[in-house]
Amino acid sequence: MRVTPRVWIALVLVAVQVAVTTALLATVDVDPGASAATRPALFGAVVIPALLSAVVLTLLTSALGWWRPVALDDPGRPRLPRAYLAVPALVVLAGGVGVAAVPGVGPAGAETGLPYLVTLVAAVLLTAYAHELLARGIGVVALRSRPGEAHVWLVSTLLSCALALPWIATGQGLGATSSRSLSRSVSAPRST
């Protein structure tokens, strides 16, 4: 590691991420509640901010020299069988079939078809990558610079929830945003 993990690093990165995402969403002329209705809206409101976040966070993780602790929580831990990789693929396939083949799936008036599906998958994958790299990767590594796994779980969950603030600030409903954020955030960080 080039930089010693410190809690303030994670807090600053989350604050910057929230500020930049809020600024990006404020400049895009898209209703956050309908950001997935059309390909251009999805691309502008989700894919572009997520792509920028993913690139910046990848470069920051490299600059910090934290890839090993971020990617390999416990190198001695047994790895999951490769067959487990089928689970996310099946989820994408099931969602893709619904979006591509069934009219009326998704928000009212939403597009369907392969181009929309590709844009939707890109939005989901880029958002998940950036979110997990920051909250569960960089955040957990930084938080583990202080003793106590319970505080790591609690603070990384709060950091994860904070990443939803731009959507609330730009007009998406608090209920929809907070329930989605909490449902993806409350999982405990990887064990050591």
N, C-alpha and C positions, 0 to 999 in steps of 0.2 A: 504494500500500500504506500502510495506516495504521500497521502495526507492521512493523519491520524483521525479516525472517526470521532466526531463530536456531535452532540445533540443539536447545537445551534445550526450546523450545516443543513440538517434535514428541515428544520423550521424555516430557515431562509429560503431553501429551494421550494418548499411548499408555498410560501408567501409569494415568491416570484412567479411560480406556476399559476397561482390563482389570479394574480394581477395581470399577467400576460394573456391568459385565457379570457378573462373578463374584457380586456381591451379588444381582443380579436373578435369576440362575440358581439361586442357593441358596434364594431365597424361593419359586420356582416348584416345585410338587410334581410334577416330571416327570423320568423317567429319561432322562438325556441320550442314552443309546444308542438310545432309542426315541422321540426327540423328533419324528420325522417320521411316526409310525405313525397318529396320529389328528389331525383338524383342531384340536380344543382343545389338544392337546399341542403341535402345531406352532405354533399361534398364541401360546400362553403362553411357550414356550421359545425361539422364534426370532423371530416377527413383532414382538412387543412390544419386546424388547430392541433389535432392529434398527431399528425405527421411532424409538424414543427416541434411539438413536445417530445416526441420519440427521438428525433434527431438530436435535439439539444441535450436531453437526458442521457442518451448514449454517449455523446461526446463528454459530458460532465463525469459520467461514471468512469470513462477511460482516463480523463485528466486526474481524477481522484485516485485512480489505481485500485478501485474497489470491485472489479469484476469477479475475482475469486470469491470473496465473502458474499457478494450479491447473488451470484449464480449457484454457488455450492454452499448451502447452509452447513452441511455436515458431510464432508467428503467420505467419511467412513461409513455413513449410513447406507444400507442396501438400497439399490435403485428399484423403482417400480418396473414391472415387466413391460416390454414394448407394446404389448397388446392394449395397455391402458391408453395409448395414444389414439386408439379408435374412438374413445368416448367423445373428445371434442370434435372429431371429424363427423361423428354421427349427429351431434347437436347442430353443427353447421349444415349438414346435409338435410336434416329434418326441417330446419328453419328455411333453408334455401328452397326446398320443395314447396313449402307453404307460400313463400313470397313469389316464387317464379310461376307456380302453377295454379294457385287458387285465387281467383279474383276477390278483391275486397279484404285481403289479409293486411293487417297493419292499420295505420291511421286512415281515416276516411279520405278517399280520393288518392290514396297512395299509389305510386307506380308499382308495376310488377315487371317481371321479365329478367333475363340474364344480366343486362347492363346494370340494372338497379341492384340485383343480388350481389354483383361484384363490388359495387360501391358500398353496399351495406356491410359486406364481410370485411372490406378494407377498413371501414369506420370502426367496426367492433374490434378487430384485431389491433389496430393502431392505438385505439383508446385503452384497451386492456393492457397492452404492452407498456405504454407510457405511465398509466396509473399504477400498475403493479411494480414497475421499476422504481418509481418514486416512493410510493407508500410502503411497499413490502420489501423492496430491495435496499435502496439507499436509506430509507427511513429506519428500517430494522437494524441495519449495520450501524448507523449513527446512534440509535437509541441503545444499542447493546454496549456502548461505551460506558454506560452507567449500570451498576448491578440491579438485578431484579427483572425477571421475565414478565411479571404481571404489568409493570409499567410499560414495558415494550409493547405488549398486546394492547393496552389501553390507549397509549399515545399514538401508536401506528394506526389504530382504528379511527381516532380523532383526526389524524392527518389525512387519512383516506376520505373521511366524510368532508373535510375542508375542501377537497378537490372538487366537490359538487357546488361550492359557493358561486362560481361564475354563472352557472345555469340559473340559480335562484336569483342572482343579481340582475340578470338580463331578461327575466320575465317568465321562466318556466315555473310551474306551480311548486310550492314548497312541499306539498304532500307527495307528489310523484317523484320529485328529485330526492327527497330525504328517504323515502322508503326504498328506492333503488340503491341509493348510496349506502344505507345501513345494511341492506341485504347482501351487498357484495363486500362489505367492510368488516363485518363482525367475526369473520373466520380468524382464528388465532394464527399468529405468524408461525412460520416454520420452526419446528423445535430444534434445539441444539443437542 
